[in-house]
Amino acid sequence: MIKFENVSKYYPNDNIAVKSLNLNIRDGEFFVLIGPSGCGKTTTLKMINRLVDISQGTIYINNKKISEYNIHELRWDIGYVLQQIGLFPHMTIEENIAIVPELKKWDKKKVNERITELLESVGLEPDKYRKRKPSELSGGEQQRVGVVRALAGDPKIILMDEPFSALDPISRQKLQQDIVKLQKRIEKTIVFVTHDMQEALALGDRICVMKDGEVVQCDTPTNIISNPKNDFVENFFKSGNAYNTCVLKGEYKVKDLIDIELYNHYKYKTQNNNIIIDDESSFEDLLKLLKDEELILVRHKGQIIGTIDSNNVVKFISMQLEKGGDV
Ligand code: ADP
């Protein structure tokens, strides 16, 4: 749906922010751009809604060049959430959320219903919050409003630039969980910038790792972890602290997932072609098997107790990174 074709961005000081980028972001996908500071993530994001002009190449949305869209319509149809929440301080929460729907000339009843629905969807009681000013909300609550405001006009695409990085860890984790649930339900395409690997693993359908304005690897979380393309990608996961490193060194065992019930319980019936892993096996062995198999049977004390899939693994790694802090 969003296609980058040989897209480059040069800033006037001859700074090449993005080099010949080719991306295909699918409909309904949660697409994460990650990489160290200055690698071109924000520039990539802002070229989609034309906040930054492209120097070379073309971006298409639904097979139409973004340069051919009316710029206002393009921006209305693309929600945008920033780290600095950017709610208007003198407007109430409901007025903040209503901005785009009102620009789109929705009738009052529809706008009101939308505000109620959106506030409920992120756990903010509509009657309690709609008349408040942003300053009467906590940082986490304000960012929730920031997120639903971006959704208010029912855009097909939402761009998010480090939206949760200023939040405390608990609010951040809660909002991450909410946004995943929300996205599954509303089926929007989300392009999400972060430098936090835990966040990328927790959220992304695909993760695009960037370095010096170029894509190093664009893949599913499982493939990025189990099959990093080069040392840069691998080190990006490993960096940080010993806790993170031991995930990749295989010091965890399959048993660690089982202990926290991170597997799919089911009654075993003999099936051919199923691959079995012992719970004493290393985590690394599990990752290798998951490269080729969607579902692995897991054996504990000689008995098959269930299956493990890549979602379980990604959740596990994400939880370990969360415990160990930022990457
Ligand atoms: P990231 O989001 O990954 O931190 P950016 O996209 O913000 O990276 O920046 C990529 C590169 O482009 C950096 O080297 C940055 O200094 C440069 N850059 C970004 N915005 C501008 C600008 N307005 N003028 C000149 N250089 C810029």
Boltz pocket constraint, residues with backbone or C-beta under 6 A from the ligand:
constraints:
  - pocket:
      binder: B
      contacts: [[A, 11], [A, 12], [A, 13], [A, 15], [A, 16], [A, 17], [A, 35], [A, 36], [A, 37], [A, 38], [A, 39], [A, 40], [A, 41], [A, 42], [A, 43], [A, 44]]
      max_distance: 6.0
